[in-house]
Amino acid sequence: MRKTLSWIVSISLILGIGQGTWGNGTASANGEMKIKDIIRENTILMDNGTIWSTIDGERLIRTQGHVDAFTSSNVYSGLGVTSDGKLVEWDIGTAPHAVEGQSGVKQAAGPYWLKSDGTVWDSAGKVKNLENIALIGYGSKQMAALSKNGELLFEDPYKLGVFKKLATLPDASSVTAMAVYDSRVALLYGSGKVVLYQTYEFDDRGNFIPYTVTEDALNIEFAAKTAEHPTDALLVTRKDGTVWMTGNYKDRVKLTNQVSGLSKVVKTRVLTDLDNFYAQLSDGSWLLYARGEVKPVEVPRVSKLTVSTSELNPFVGDTVNVNIQEAYTNGANIKVVTAAANITVDKPHLLRIESDGSLKALGVGVSKVTISSSGISETVTISASLRSNLKYAKMIGGVVYVPAKSVFQALGGTTSALNGGLDVKLGDTSLFFKVKDKNAKLNGENIALKTAPVTEKGEMLIPASLFTDRLGATVKWDSKWRQANISFGDAEMTIVSQETASLVKKAMQGSLVKYIGKSYWVNDFLGWERFSKVTVTDILPDDSGGFVVVFKSASGKTLKSDVLSSASVSQLFSDGYSFLNYDPYKKYKWSASVWNKIKAGKIDYGMTKEQVLFSWGEPAGKSTVMESGKTIETWVYTNFDTVAFINGKVSVII
């Protein structure tokens, strides 16, 4: 199936959209989202468990879930822990997702995670020589752990997997957080006390020296040195809401400098160094401290709603798919599940809202559809026309008459016999007619028709002028084909006369004969088996002025098209959308598995761009970046589905 859509409201398509999910995130109690934690500008954890992150380092995505905490060891990758103890990971080419088989997770730090059974793990598996662990820390590519029996362990930077004991703590259960950086380990106790160990400082007995840095801390973070502060320092958020840092050289175990311009802080998150970090305030808001300047961090919120539909001008009976995208203030564009949005239709007798958020065209006419999401609304106009012509219009004495029952039903109305006449319900409008009576009723009020209704072979015909005078339509009589055309803006229907079919057949005779006897392969037509071979055996004119194409399948089964216009028949065999003029199985030597996925309109990892084109069709936009010697090409479809190729193979599907 192709995924090409016809139209986009409001803004042009922006490459860089995506949304994933695991579990069920919950909104904040007051309905306003707040930032819970920040790793860097575009890597944010919201208080409802949603993660904002990037793919390929640039493309913003939102992944909904219930993450309690997250961490990162480099710019492109990270780990998170959900409220039910599952591990979440992401990297440059993948969105945050639950790691299969990893449950009972208690904490993550850098590339490591701690399970509730006291074991420590990384991507290679269980870390040796670490058991019965209560807390872990990571920084500057160094790792430390605190065991449940109080042993403070530090990994030897020259002997990976070997841990040396820095101390045995009698009150280990009181430690609530750990910070690690360049041979230094800081411990935060529940009381607010901060104790610092340095692997290069020990006493005469060889014991590592513990330094008490403060007694009133809320949060601790190590930060890299700067030109003005040549020693890596410990950032400490104190209970009075101020932020301090340890000093240089011999003062590196003391709080010597208060960061100016910050108050009411409860926690910090280092961005790059001592001059660049985030600070969370007691009201839940965040600030960016950048070289002495303090700027508020904006919570990502929806700034614009973009709506696309699969068709602006459907036929009656068609289903119109609605696709919704929210543009966020952080530059992200997120696809919204249509069924979750609020959709209203001003004329429900013309368009019906289905349970999945799609629209069913019920009658000929123009409807306004309003879509609301995240407090923003967008309105689109749908004009539905009739695919097949109605029978029979008639010109009598210069007056055009049309069949009342079939025309009003085509307009989405209902008709019934009443008191010797015809009662019509058309949305909020009601009408009543009698044969040979110019007096009629519109919404219970008497009106006069220009001419009285007549009967033709037992069917009531009414003057077409009624639709112009009372219902806002445009009515035209086509003298060439002897048929009536009724339109409401772009919505239209045609009612042929008894002469129309012979006129059309005579005019078109022989123009479609060239297709008879030729073989084609089904691409996407009436749900027929994709890529099956069919042969055109006949093209039959219909009494409505259209044509039915008759096919024979490879098994000898007779298949027929719907009634089509002459132009539609020609387009059917030339546009490559409905039929192919070559055998795709001979042209492309792909596996049966790939063909089966293409037939089902699915794509999968490892597929080529040509295979994706067969399955989903041409995208609305493409972008290409080079990263680490790899070519990353991203395709975005106008229903906001996204697929990325690394070196020509599918690697990301959103």
C-alpha positions as CSV (number, residue, x, y, z in Angstrom):
1,M,0.0,0.0,0.0
2,R,1.2,3.5,-0.7
3,K,1.3,6.0,2.0
4,T,1.0,9.1,-0.2
5,L,-1.5,11.7,1.2
6,S,-3.0,14.6,-0.7
7,W,-2.8,17.7,1.5
8,I,-1.3,19.4,4.5
9,V,-2.9,22.2,6.4
10,S,-1.1,25.2,8.0
11,I,2.6,24.5,7.4
12,S,4.9,22.7,5.1
13,L,6.3,19.3,6.3
14,I,9.3,19.6,8.6
15,L,11.7,16.7,8.6
16,G,12.3,15.5,12.2
17,I,9.3,13.9,13.8
18,G,8.7,10.9,15.9
19,Q,7.0,9.3,18.8
20,G,7.4,6.0,20.6
21,T,5.8,4.5,23.7
22,W,6.1,1.8,26.2
23,G,3.8,1.5,29.2
24,N,1.3,4.2,30.0
25,G,2.5,7.7,31.0
26,T,0.4,9.8,33.3
27,A,-0.2,13.5,33.2
28,S,0.7,15.8,36.1
29,A,-2.0,16.4,38.6
30,N,-2.7,20.0,37.4
31,G,-2.5,19.0,33.8
32,E,0.8,21.0,33.2
33,M,3.9,19.1,32.3
34,K,7.1,19.8,34.3
35,I,10.7,18.8,33.7
36,K,11.9,16.2,36.2
37,D,15.5,15.9,35.0
38,I,17.8,17.1,32.3
39,I,20.9,15.6,30.8
40,R,21.4,18.1,28.0
41,E,19.4,20.6,25.9
42,N,17.4,18.0,24.0
43,T,17.6,15.1,26.5
44,I,14.8,15.8,29.0
45,L,12.8,13.6,31.4
46,M,9.3,14.9,32.1
47,D,7.4,14.4,35.4
48,N,4.9,12.1,33.6
49,G,7.7,9.7,32.7
50,T,8.1,10.9,29.0
51,I,11.6,11.2,27.6
52,W,12.6,13.8,25.0
53,S,15.8,12.7,23.1
54,T,17.4,12.8,19.7
55,I,18.1,10.3,16.9
56,D,21.3,10.9,14.8
57,G,22.1,13.7,17.3
58,E,19.7,16.1,15.6
59,R,16.2,14.7,15.1
60,L,14.0,15.3,18.2
61,I,11.7,12.6,19.3
62,R,9.3,12.1,22.3
63,T,8.9,8.7,23.9
64,Q,6.0,8.2,26.3
65,G,6.3,5.9,29.2
66,H,6.8,5.9,32.9
67,V,10.6,6.5,33.4
68,D,11.5,7.6,37.0
69,A,15.2,8.4,36.4
70,F,17.7,8.5,33.5
71,T,21.4,8.9,32.9
72,S,23.9,9.2,30.1
73,S,27.5,8.4,29.5
74,N,27.9,10.3,26.1
75,V,26.1,12.7,23.9
76,Y,24.2,10.1,21.9
77,S,23.2,7.3,24.3
78,G,21.6,6.8,27.7
79,L,19.8,4.5,30.2
80,G,16.6,5.0,32.1
81,V,14.7,3.1,34.9
82,T,11.0,2.8,34.9
83,S,8.7,2.9,37.9
84,D,8.2,-0.9,37.7
85,G,12.0,-1.7,37.5
86,K,12.5,-2.1,33.7
87,L,15.6,-0.8,31.9
88,V,15.3,1.7,29.1
89,E,18.1,2.5,26.6
90,W,18.7,4.6,23.5
91,D,21.6,5.6,21.2
92,I,22.3,7.5,18.1
93,G,20.2,5.3,15.9
94,T,17.4,4.1,18.2
95,A,14.7,5.7,20.3
96,P,14.3,5.0,24.0
97,H,12.9,1.4,24.4
98,A,12.6,-1.2,27.1
99,V,15.5,-3.7,27.1
100,E,14.3,-7.2,26.8
101,G,15.0,-9.4,29.8
102,Q,16.1,-6.6,32.1
103,S,13.8,-6.2,35.1
104,G,14.2,-5.6,38.8
105,V,16.4,-2.6,38.0
106,K,17.0,-0.2,40.9
107,Q,19.4,2.4,39.5
108,A,21.4,3.4,36.4
109,A,24.6,5.4,36.3
110,G,26.4,6.0,33.0
111,P,26.6,2.7,31.1
112,Y,25.9,0.6,34.2
113,W,22.7,-0.4,36.0
114,L,22.1,-1.9,39.5
115,K,19.5,-4.5,40.1
116,S,17.6,-5.0,43.4
117,D,19.4,-8.3,44.0
118,G,22.6,-6.3,44.4
119,T,24.2,-7.2,41.0
120,V,25.6,-4.7,38.6
121,W,25.3,-4.9,34.8
122,D,26.4,-3.3,31.6
123,S,25.9,-4.0,27.9
124,A,28.3,-6.9,28.1
125,G,26.5,-8.6,30.9
126,K,26.9,-9.0,34.6
127,V,29.9,-7.1,36.1
128,K,32.3,-9.4,37.9
129,N,33.5,-8.8,41.4
130,L,30.5,-6.7,42.4
131,E,27.9,-8.4,44.6
132,N,25.5,-7.2,47.3
133,I,25.7,-3.6,46.0
134,A,23.3,-0.9,47.3
135,L,24.4,2.2,45.2
136,I,26.5,2.9,42.1
137,G,28.1,6.1,40.7
138,Y,29.8,7.0,37.4
139,G,31.7,9.9,36.0
140,S,34.6,10.7,33.7
141,K,34.6,7.0,32.6
142,Q,35.2,5.9,36.2
143,M,32.8,3.8,38.3
144,A,32.3,3.3,42.0
145,A,29.9,1.2,44.1
146,L,28.7,1.0,47.7
147,S,27.9,-2.4,49.0
148,K,25.1,-3.1,51.5
149,N,27.6,-4.0,54.1
150,G,29.3,-0.6,53.8
151,E,32.3,-1.3,51.5
152,L,33.0,1.7,49.2
153,L,34.6,0.3,46.1
154,F,36.4,2.1,43.2
155,E,37.3,0.6,39.9
156,D,41.0,0.6,39.1
157,P,41.3,2.8,36.0
158,Y,44.3,0.7,34.8
159,K,42.8,-2.7,35.6
160,L,39.2,-2.8,34.4
161,G,37.0,-5.1,36.5
162,V,39.3,-4.8,39.5
163,F,37.9,-2.8,42.5
164,K,39.8,-1.4,45.4
165,K,38.2,-0.7,48.7
166,L,38.3,3.0,49.8
167,A,36.5,2.6,53.1
168,T,34.0,0.6,55.1
169,L,31.1,2.8,56.2
170,P,29.2,2.0,59.4
171,D,26.2,3.9,58.2
172,A,26.0,2.9,54.6
173,S,22.3,2.7,54.5
174,S,22.1,6.4,55.2
175,V,23.8,7.2,51.9
176,T,21.3,8.5,49.3
177,A,23.5,9.5,46.4
178,M,27.0,9.2,45.0
179,A,29.1,11.3,42.6
180,V,32.2,10.1,40.8
181,Y,34.8,12.0,38.9
182,D,38.5,11.5,38.1
183,S,39.6,9.4,41.1
184,R,37.2,11.2,43.5
185,V,34.0,9.8,45.1
186,A,31.5,12.0,47.0
187,L,28.8,10.5,49.2
188,L,25.6,12.3,50.1
189,Y,23.8,11.2,53.3
190,G,20.2,11.6,54.1
191,S,21.1,14.1,56.8
192,G,22.7,16.4,54.3
193,K,26.3,15.5,55.1
194,V,28.7,15.1,52.2
195,V,31.9,13.0,52.5
196,L,34.6,13.1,49.9
197,Y,37.2,10.4,49.1
198,Q,40.2,10.9,46.8
199,T,42.1,7.8,45.7
200,Y,45.4,9.7,45.8
201,E,45.1,10.8,49.4
202,F,45.6,8.4,52.3
203,D,47.0,8.5,55.9
204,D,50.2,7.0,57.3
205,R,48.4,3.6,57.7
206,G,47.4,3.6,54.0
207,N,43.7,4.4,54.8
208,F,42.0,6.7,52.4
209,I,41.1,10.0,54.1
210,P,37.4,11.0,54.3
211,Y,36.8,14.7,54.1
212,T,33.5,16.1,55.3
213,V,32.6,18.9,52.8
214,T,29.3,20.1,54.4
215,E,26.4,19.0,56.6
216,D,23.5,20.7,54.8
217,A,23.5,19.4,51.2
218,L,20.5,18.5,49.0
219,N,22.3,17.5,45.8
220,I,25.9,16.8,44.7
221,E,27.4,16.8,41.2
222,F,31.0,16.8,39.9
223,A,31.9,19.3,37.2
224,A,34.9,19.8,34.9
225,K,37.3,22.6,35.5
226,T,37.4,25.8,33.6
227,A,40.1,28.4,32.8
228,E,39.0,30.5,35.8
229,H,38.7,27.4,38.1
230,P,41.6,25.1,37.2
231,T,40.5,22.2,39.5
232,D,37.6,19.9,38.8
233,A,35.0,20.7,41.5
234,L,32.1,19.3,43.4
235,L,28.9,21.3,42.9
236,V,26.8,21.2,46.1
237,T,23.2,22.4,46.4
238,R,22.6,23.4,50.0
239,K,19.4,23.3,52.0
240,D,19.1,27.1,51.9
241,G,18.8,26.9,48.1
242,T,22.2,28.2,47.3
243,V,24.8,26.4,45.1
244,W,28.4,26.1,46.1
245,M,31.6,24.6,44.6
246,T,34.8,23.2,46.1
247,G,37.9,25.2,45.7
248,N,41.2,24.8,43.8
249,Y,44.1,22.7,44.7
250,K,44.4,22.3,48.5
251,D,40.9,23.7,48.9
252,R,39.3,21.1,46.6
253,V,37.8,19.4,49.7
254,K,36.1,22.6,51.0
255,L,33.2,24.7,49.8
256,T,34.8,28.0,48.9
257,N,32.8,29.6,46.2
258,Q,29.0,30.4,46.0
259,V,27.6,30.5,42.5
260,S,26.1,34.0,42.1
261,G,22.6,34.6,40.8
262,L,21.1,31.3,42.0
263,S,18.6,30.8,44.8
264,K,15.8,28.4,45.8
265,V,17.8,25.6,44.0
266,V,17.1,22.0,44.9
267,K,19.3,20.2,42.4
268,T,21.8,20.7,39.6
269,R,22.7,18.8,36.4
270,V,26.1,19.6,34.8
271,L,25.9,20.3,31.1
272,T,29.6,20.6,30.3
273,D,31.6,22.2,33.2
274,L,31.5,24.5,36.2
275,D,30.4,27.4,34.0
276,N,27.6,25.5,32.2
277,F,25.0,23.6,34.2
278,Y,21.2,23.3,34.8
279,A,19.5,24.1,38.1
280,Q,16.1,23.0,39.3
281,L,14.2,25.4,41.6
282,S,11.9,24.5,44.5
283,D,8.8,25.3,42.3
284,G,9.9,22.6,39.8
285,S,11.1,25.0,37.1
286,W,14.7,24.9,35.6
287,L,17.4,27.4,34.8
288,L,20.4,27.2,32.6
289,Y,23.5,28.8,34.2
290,A,25.9,29.6,31.4
291,R,29.1,31.6,32.2
292,G,27.4,33.8,34.8
293,E,24.2,34.2,32.8
294,V,21.0,32.6,34.1
295,K,18.3,31.7,31.6
296,P,15.0,29.9,32.2
297,V,14.5,26.5,30.5
298,E,11.2,26.3,28.7
299,V,9.1,23.3,29.2
300,P,8.3,21.8,25.7
301,R,4.8,22.7,24.8
302,V,2.6,22.5,21.7
303,S,2.8,25.7,19.6
304,K,1.0,24.7,16.4
305,L,-1.3,21.9,15.2
306,T,-0.9,20.6,11.7
307,V,-3.5,18.3,10.1
308,S,-3.3,16.3,6.9
309,T,-6.1,14.2,5.3
310,S,-5.8,11.3,2.9
311,E,-8.3,13.1,0.6
312,L,-9.9,16.5,0.6
313,N,-12.3,15.5,-2.2
314,P,-13.4,12.0,-1.5
315,F,-16.3,10.1,-3.1
316,V,-19.4,9.1,-1.1
317,G,-18.6,5.8,0.7
318,D,-14.8,6.6,1.0
319,T,-13.0,6.6,4.3
320,V,-10.8,9.7,4.9
321,N,-7.9,9.2,7.2
322,V,-7.0,12.1,9.4
323,N,-3.3,12.6,10.5
324,I,-2.3,15.1,13.2
325,Q,1.0,16.5,14.1
326,E,1.9,18.8,17.0
327,A,4.7,21.3,16.6
328,Y,6.5,21.9,19.9
329,T,8.4,24.9,21.1
330,N,11.6,22.9,21.2
331,G,11.4,22.4,17.5
332,A,10.0,18.8,17.6
333,N,7.1,17.7,15.5
334,I,5.1,14.8,17.0
335,K,2.5,12.6,15.4
336,V,-0.7,12.4,17.4
337,V,-2.9,9.3,17.6
338,T,-6.0,10.4,15.7
339,A,-8.4,8.6,18.0
340,A,-7.0,10.5,21.0
341,A,-7.8,13.9,19.4
342,N,-11.2,15.7,19.6
343,I,-12.8,15.8,16.2
344,T,-16.1,17.5,15.4
345,V,-18.1,17.7,12.1
346,D,-20.5,20.5,11.3
347,K,-22.7,18.3,9.1
348,P,-22.8,14.8,10.5
349,H,-25.2,13.6,7.8
350,L,-22.4,14.1,5.3
351,L,-19.4,12.9,7.3
352,R,-19.4,10.3,10.1
353,I,-16.6,10.1,12.6
354,E,-15.4,6.5,13.0
355,S,-14.0,5.0,16.3
356,D,-10.4,5.2,15.0
357,G,-10.8,8.9,14.2
358,S,-11.2,8.4,10.4
359,L,-14.1,10.0,8.5
360,K,-16.7,8.2,6.4
361,A,-18.2,10.2,3.5
362,L,-22.0,9.6,3.7
363,G,-23.3,12.2,1.2
364,V,-22.5,14.8,-1.5
365,G,-21.7,18.1,0.1
366,V,-19.2,20.3,1.9
367,S,-18.4,19.7,5.6
368,K,-16.1,21.5,8.0
369,V,-14.1,19.2,10.3
370,T,-12.5,20.7,13.4
371,I,-9.6,18.8,15.1
372,S,-8.5,19.9,18.6
373,S,-5.4,18.6,20.4
374,S,-3.4,20.1,23.3
375,G,-5.7,23.1,23.4
376,I,-5.2,24.1,19.7
377,S,-7.8,23.6,16.9
378,E,-7.5,23.4,13.2
379,T,-10.4,23.2,10.7
380,V,-10.3,21.5,7.3
381,T,-13.0,21.4,4.6
382,I,-14.0,18.1,3.0
383,S,-16.0,18.1,-0.2
384,A,-17.5,14.7,-1.1
385,S,-18.7,13.9,-4.5
386,L,-20.6,11.0,-6.0
387,R,-18.5,8.4,-7.8
388,S,-21.2,6.9,-10.0
389,N,-23.8,8.8,-11.9
390,L,-27.5,8.7,-10.9
391,K,-30.4,7.9,-13.3
392,Y,-32.4,9.6,-14.8
393,A,-32.6,13.4,-15.3
394,K,-35.0,14.9,-17.8
395,M,-35.5,18.1,-19.7
396,I,-39.2,19.0,-20.1
397,G,-40.2,22.3,-21.7
398,G,-36.9,23.9,-20.8
399,V,-37.1,22.8,-17.1
400,V,-34.5,20.3,-15.7
401,Y,-36.0,17.6,-13.5
402,V,-34.1,15.2,-11.3
403,P,-35.3,12.1,-9.4
404,A,-36.1,13.3,-5.9
405,K,-35.5,10.1,-3.9
406,S,-32.1,9.1,-5.2
407,V,-30.8,12.7,-5.3
408,F,-31.7,13.4,-1.7
409,Q,-30.3,10.1,-0.6
410,A,-27.0,10.9,-2.4
411,L,-27.0,14.2,-0.4
412,G,-26.9,12.1,2.8
413,G,-30.6,12.5,3.5
414,T,-33.5,10.0,4.1
415,T,-36.8,9.8,2.2
416,S,-40.1,8.2,3.1
417,A,-43.7,8.2,1.7
418,L,-46.0,10.5,3.7
419,N,-49.6,11.6,3.1
420,G,-49.4,10.9,-0.6
421,G,-46.1,12.8,-1.0
422,L,-42.4,12.5,-0.3
423,D,-41.0,13.4,3.1
424,V,-37.3,14.3,3.1
425,K,-34.8,14.7,6.1
426,L,-31.5,16.3,5.1
427,G,-29.5,17.0,8.3
428,D,-31.4,19.7,10.1
429,T,-33.5,20.5,7.0
430,S,-36.9,18.9,6.3
431,L,-38.8,19.1,3.0
432,F,-42.1,17.7,1.7
433,F,-43.4,17.4,-1.9
434,K,-46.4,16.1,-3.8
435,V,-46.7,15.3,-7.5
436,K,-48.5,18.0,-9.5
437,D,-48.4,20.4,-6.6
438,K,-46.2,23.5,-6.7
439,N,-46.8,24.0,-3.0
440,A,-44.1,22.3,-0.8
441,K,-42.8,22.6,2.7
442,L,-39.3,23.6,3.9
443,N,-38.7,23.1,7.7
444,G,-42.5,23.2,8.2
445,E,-43.0,26.4,6.3
446,N,-44.9,26.7,3.0
447,I,-42.8,27.4,-0.1
448,A,-43.7,27.6,-3.8
449,L,-41.8,25.6,-6.4
450,K,-41.2,27.1,-9.9
451,T,-42.9,24.0,-11.4
452,A,-44.7,21.1,-9.9
453,P,-43.1,17.7,-9.4
454,V,-43.9,15.1,-12.1
455,T,-43.7,11.3,-12.2
456,E,-41.7,9.2,-14.7
457,K,-42.2,5.4,-14.5
458,G,-43.5,5.6,-11.0
459,E,-40.7,7.9,-9.7
460,M,-41.1,11.5,-8.6
461,L,-39.0,14.0,-10.5
462,I,-38.6,17.5,-8.9
463,P,-37.4,20.7,-10.6
464,A,-33.6,21.0,-10.1
465,S,-34.1,24.8,-9.5
466,L,-35.1,23.8,-5.9
467,F,-31.4,23.0,-5.1
468,T,-30.3,26.4,-6.4
469,D,-33.1,28.4,-4.8
470,R,-33.3,26.7,-1.4
471,L,-30.2,24.6,-0.8
472,G,-27.3,26.7,-2.2
473,A,-26.4,24.4,-5.0
474,T,-25.3,25.2,-8.6
475,V,-27.3,23.3,-11.2
476,K,-26.1,23.0,-14.9
477,W,-27.6,21.1,-17.8
478,D,-24.9,19.6,-20.1
479,S,-26.6,19.7,-23.5
480,K,-23.7,17.7,-25.1
481,W,-24.2,14.6,-22.9
482,R,-27.8,15.4,-21.9
483,Q,-27.2,15.2,-18.2
484,A,-27.6,17.4,-15.1
485,N,-24.7,18.4,-12.9
486,I,-25.5,19.5,-9.3
487,S,-22.6,21.0,-7.2
488,F,-21.9,22.5,-3.8
489,G,-18.6,24.1,-4.2
490,D,-16.1,21.2,-5.0
491,A,-18.7,18.6,-4.2
492,E,-20.7,17.4,-7.2
493,M,-22.9,14.7,-8.6
494,T,-24.1,13.9,-12.1
495,I,-27.6,12.7,-13.1
496,V,-27.6,11.2,-16.6
497,S,-30.6,11.1,-18.9
498,Q,-31.7,8.1,-20.9
499,E,-29.8,9.4,-23.9
500,T,-26.5,9.9,-22.1
501,A,-25.1,6.3,-22.4
502,S,-25.6,6.1,-26.2
503,L,-24.0,9.5,-26.7
504,V,-21.0,8.7,-24.6
505,K,-20.6,5.2,-26.2
506,K,-20.7,6.7,-29.6
507,A,-18.2,9.4,-28.8
508,M,-15.8,7.0,-27.0
509,Q,-16.1,4.0,-29.2
510,G,-12.8,2.4,-30.1
511,S,-10.6,4.7,-27.9
512,L,-10.1,2.1,-25.2
513,V,-9.8,-1.0,-27.4
514,K,-6.0,-0.8,-27.3
515,Y,-6.0,-2.2,-23.7
516,I,-7.9,-5.3,-24.5
517,G,-5.7,-8.4,-24.6
518,K,-2.8,-6.8,-22.7
519,S,-1.5,-8.3,-19.4
520,Y,-0.7,-6.3,-16.3
521,W,0.4,-7.0,-12.7
522,V,-1.7,-5.7,-9.8
523,N,0.0,-3.1,-7.6
524,D,-2.9,-1.6,-5.6
525,F,-6.4,-2.1,-6.9
526,L,-9.6,-3.0,-5.2
527,G,-7.8,-5.1,-2.6
528,W,-6.8,-7.7,-5.3
529,E,-3.7,-9.8,-4.6
530,R,-0.7,-7.6,-5.1
531,F,1.6,-8.5,-8.0
532,S,-0.7,-11.1,-9.4
533,K,-1.0,-11.2,-13.2
534,V,-4.3,-10.2,-14.9
535,T,-5.3,-9.9,-18.6
536,V,-7.8,-7.4,-19.9
537,T,-10.5,-9.3,-21.8
538,D,-13.1,-6.6,-22.4
539,I,-14.1,-3.0,-21.6
540,L,-17.9,-2.7,-21.3
541,P,-19.7,0.7,-21.5
542,D,-22.2,1.3,-18.7
543,D,-25.6,2.9,-19.1
544,S,-24.4,5.7,-16.8
545,G,-21.7,6.8,-19.3
546,G,-18.8,4.9,-17.6
547,F,-16.9,1.7,-18.4
548,V,-16.3,-1.6,-16.6
549,V,-13.0,-3.2,-17.3
550,V,-13.1,-7.0,-17.3
551,F,-10.0,-9.0,-16.4
552,K,-9.1,-12.6,-16.2
553,S,-6.6,-13.8,-13.5
554,A,-3.9,-16.4,-14.1
555,S,-6.2,-19.0,-12.6
556,G,-9.0,-18.1,-15.1
557,K,-11.1,-16.2,-12.6
558,T,-13.1,-13.3,-14.1
559,L,-12.6,-9.9,-12.3
560,K,-14.3,-6.6,-12.9
561,S,-13.5,-3.0,-12.0
562,D,-16.0,-0.5,-10.7
563,V,-17.6,1.8,-13.2
564,L,-14.9,4.2,-14.4
565,S,-14.8,7.2,-16.7
566,S,-12.9,6.8,-19.9
567,A,-10.0,9.0,-18.5
568,S,-9.9,6.9,-15.4
569,V,-9.5,3.7,-17.5
570,S,-6.6,5.2,-19.3
571,Q,-5.0,6.4,-16.1
572,L,-5.5,2.9,-14.6
573,F,-3.0,1.4,-16.9
574,S,-0.5,4.3,-17.2
575,D,0.2,5.7,-13.8
576,G,1.9,2.7,-12.3
577,Y,-0.1,3.1,-9.1
578,S,-2.9,0.6,-9.8
579,F,-1.2,-1.8,-12.2
580,L,2.4,-2.5,-13.3
581,N,3.2,-3.2,-17.0
582,Y,6.0,-5.6,-16.0
583,D,6.4,-8.8,-13.8
584,P,7.9,-7.5,-10.6
585,Y,9.0,-11.0,-9.5
586,K,11.2,-11.3,-12.6
587,K,12.6,-7.8,-12.3
588,Y,13.4,-8.0,-8.6
589,K,14.9,-11.2,-7.2
590,W,13.8,-10.6,-3.6
591,S,13.0,-13.3,-1.0
592,A,9.5,-14.5,-0.4
593,S,9.7,-12.9,3.1
594,V,10.4,-9.5,1.7
595,W,7.6,-9.9,-0.9
596,N,5.1,-10.9,1.8
597,K,5.9,-7.8,3.8
598,I,5.6,-5.6,0.8
599,K,2.2,-7.1,0.0
600,A,1.0,-6.4,3.5
601,G,2.2,-2.8,3.2
602,K,4.8,-3.3,5.9
603,I,8.5,-2.4,6.2
604,D,11.2,-3.9,8.3
605,Y,14.7,-3.3,9.4
606,G,17.3,-4.1,6.8
607,M,15.0,-3.4,3.8
608,T,16.4,-1.4,0.9
609,K,15.0,1.9,-0.3
610,E,13.5,0.3,-3.4
611,Q,11.6,-2.3,-1.2
612,V,10.3,0.5,1.0
613,L,9.1,2.4,-2.1
614,F,7.2,-0.7,-3.2
615,S,5.6,-1.0,0.3
616,W,4.9,2.6,1.3
617,G,5.4,4.6,-1.9
618,E,7.2,7.9,-2.4
619,P,7.8,9.9,0.8
620,A,6.9,13.6,1.1
621,G,10.4,14.6,2.1
622,K,13.9,13.3,2.4
623,S,17.0,14.4,4.3
624,T,20.6,13.0,4.4
625,V,23.3,13.4,7.0
626,M,26.8,11.9,7.3
627,E,27.7,10.7,10.8
628,S,30.8,8.6,11.8
629,G,31.4,7.6,8.2
630,K,27.7,6.4,7.7
631,T,25.1,7.9,5.4
632,I,21.9,8.4,7.3
633,E,18.9,9.1,5.0
634,T,15.5,9.9,6.5
635,W,12.2,9.7,4.7
636,V,9.1,11.3,6.1
637,Y,5.6,10.5,4.7
638,T,2.8,13.0,4.9
639,N,0.9,10.9,7.4
640,F,4.1,11.6,9.5
641,D,5.4,8.1,9.5
642,T,9.2,8.1,9.3
643,V,11.9,5.7,8.2
644,A,15.6,6.1,8.3
645,F,18.3,4.3,6.3
646,I,21.9,3.8,7.3
647,N,24.0,3.1,4.2
648,G,20.9,2.3,2.2
649,K,19.2,-0.2,4.7
650,V,16.3,0.5,7.1
651,S,17.6,1.2,10.6
652,V,14.8,3.3,12.2
653,I,11.1,3.1,11.9
654,I,8.9,5.6,13.7
